[in-house]
Amino acid sequence: MLTGYTDEGGELREAAVETNFNCPPDLEAGQLSVKRIGDIAALVAARPTVYATNQELLALLNALPGPDDSEFWWALHDASDSLDLHPGNLPGGVQLTLMYTVETALAGRLLTALTGLTAEQRATVARLVGERLDLPGDALRLGELWIQAAEAAAFKAVVAERFPRTPEDAEKFTAAWKRH
């Protein structure tokens, strides 16, 4: 779980509180009704898999150079030939995920980019990533492990996002599986 991103002044966190919970960030807990606290808890618990896998994706991206290292990100884009890994497109997905912790735009973008690689592109991307992970071991193998972890997390987030969201949809899902 990514817990140490840069949010000087807390602007991202405050925006997330206002957007996701419809509460001003300086609201005292004593001013919330039990119903409102329950609503917030339900929102937080609603899609824990998406939240957790988004945190995995952010942690994986955190292991790579930041967006200011344009040489790395352009090399990654060129190696992948994917607009989803374009240095101008990726930061938007990261920002959405930081603000809306159950948003799956970043997961979808990474899943599309990584699963769309040819074998040659995948090897080149893996080597680029592995060389920048600052870990001991074979760069190609480490990069491949990074790609596999990112693919798995992105896949879980995208699939979990489709889980029934309403009580009616959940009941239909349950009823369908109980019949068989």
C-alpha positions in Angstrom: 0.0 0.0 0.0 1.4 3.4 -1.0 1.3 5.6 2.1 4.1 8.1 1.4 3.3 9.9 -1.8 4.1 13.6 -2.0 1.0 15.6 -1.1 2.4 18.8 0.4 -0.4 20.7 2.1 -2.7 17.7 1.8 -4.4 19.0 -1.3 -4.9 15.6 -3.0 -6.2 14.0 0.2 -8.5 16.9 0.9 -9.9 16.8 -2.7 -10.4 13.0 -2.3 -12.4 13.5 1.0 -14.6 16.2 -0.6 -15.1 14.2 -3.8 -15.5 10.7 -2.4 -17.3 11.4 0.9 -19.0 14.8 0.2 -17.5 16.2 3.4 -15.4 19.3 3.9 -11.9 18.1 4.9 -12.0 20.2 8.1 -15.3 18.8 9.3 -15.0 17.5 12.9 -16.0 13.9 13.4 -18.4 14.9 16.2 -20.5 16.7 13.6 -21.1 13.6 11.5 -24.2 11.5 12.2 -24.0 7.8 12.7 -25.8 7.4 9.3 -23.2 9.6 7.6 -20.3 7.6 9.2 -22.0 4.4 8.0 -22.3 5.9 4.5 -18.6 6.7 4.5 -17.7 3.3 5.8 -19.8 1.7 3.1 -18.1 3.7 0.4 -14.6 2.7 1.7 -15.6 -1.0 2.0 -17.5 -1.1 -1.3 -14.5 -1.9 -3.6 -11.6 -2.9 -1.4 -10.0 -5.1 -4.2 -9.9 -2.1 -6.6 -8.4 0.1 -3.8 -5.8 -2.5 -2.9 -4.8 -3.3 -6.4 -4.6 0.4 -7.2 -2.2 0.8 -4.3 -0.1 -2.1 -5.8 0.0 -0.3 -9.1 1.1 3.0 -7.5 3.8 1.1 -5.5 5.0 -0.5 -8.7 5.2 2.9 -10.4 6.9 4.3 -7.4 9.7 1.8 -7.9 10.4 3.4 -11.3 11.8 6.8 -12.0 9.4 9.7 -11.5 7.7 11.5 -14.4 10.4 14.1 -14.5 12.8 11.5 -15.9 11.6 12.1 -19.4 14.4 10.1 -20.9 13.2 6.9 -19.2 9.5 7.5 -20.0 10.1 8.3 -23.6 12.3 5.2 -24.0 9.5 3.1 -22.4 7.0 4.7 -24.7 9.1 4.1 -27.8 9.9 0.5 -26.7 6.2 -0.3 -26.2 4.8 1.8 -29.0 1.8 2.4 -26.8 0.0 5.6 -26.2 -1.0 4.2 -22.8 2.6 4.5 -21.7 3.1 7.9 -23.3 4.7 10.3 -20.8 1.9 12.8 -21.4 -0.9 10.3 -20.8 0.3 8.3 -17.8 0.4 11.1 -15.2 -3.3 11.7 -15.6 -4.1 8.1 -14.7 -1.9 8.3 -11.6 -3.5 11.6 -10.5 -7.0 10.1 -10.9 -6.0 7.1 -8.9 -4.5 9.2 -6.1 -7.6 11.3 -5.9 -10.2 8.6 -6.6 -8.9 5.5 -5.0 -11.3 3.2 -6.7 -10.9 4.7 -10.2 -9.7 2.1 -12.7 -8.4 4.4 -15.5 -4.7 3.7 -14.5 -5.4 0.0 -14.2 -7.1 -0.1 -17.6 -4.3 1.9 -19.2 -1.6 -0.3 -17.9 -3.4 -3.5 -18.6 -4.0 -2.4 -22.3 -0.4 -1.3 -22.7 1.3 -4.3 -21.1 -0.9 -7.1 -22.5 -0.6 -5.5 -26.0 3.2 -5.9 -26.1 4.7 -8.2 -28.7 7.4 -10.6 -27.3 10.2 -8.3 -28.6 8.6 -5.2 -27.1 8.0 -6.9 -23.8 11.6 -7.9 -23.6 12.8 -4.4 -24.3 10.3 -2.9 -21.8 11.3 -5.5 -19.2 15.0 -4.6 -19.7 14.3 -0.9 -19.4 12.3 -1.3 -16.3 14.6 -3.8 -14.7 17.6 -1.6 -15.2 15.9 1.2 -13.3 14.5 -0.8 -10.4 17.7 -0.5 -8.4 17.5 -4.1 -7.2 20.2 -6.8 -7.4 19.7 -9.4 -10.1 19.2 -9.8 -13.8 17.6 -6.6 -15.2 15.5 -8.6 -17.8 14.1 -11.0 -15.2 13.4 -8.2 -12.7 11.6 -6.1 -15.4 9.6 -9.2 -16.4 8.5 -9.6 -12.7 7.5 -6.0 -12.6 5.4 -6.4 -15.8 3.8 -9.5 -14.4 2.9 -7.8 -11.1 1.5 -4.8 -12.9 -0.5 -6.9 -15.3 -1.9 -9.0 -12.4 -2.8 -5.9 -10.3 -4.4 -4.1 -13.2 -6.4 -7.2 -14.2 -7.7 -7.6 -10.7 -8.7 -4.0 -10.5 -10.5 -4.0 -13.8 -12.3 -7.2 -13.0 -13.2 -6.2 -9.5 -14.6 -3.0 -10.7 -17.3 -5.0 -12.5 -18.6 -6.7 -9.4 -22.2 -6.0 -8.7 -22.7 -2.5 -7.3 -26.3 -2.5 -6.3 -28.2 -4.8 -3.9 -30.3 -5.9 -6.9 -27.3 -6.8 -9.0 -25.7 -8.6 -6.0 -29.0 -10.6 -5.5 -29.1 -11.5 -9.2 -25.5 -12.7 -9.0 -26.1 -14.8 -5.9 -29.4 -16.2 -7.3 -27.7 -17.3 -10.6 -25.0 -19.2 -8.7 -27.4 -20.8 -6.2 -29.4 -22.3 -9.1 -26.5 -24.4 -10.3 
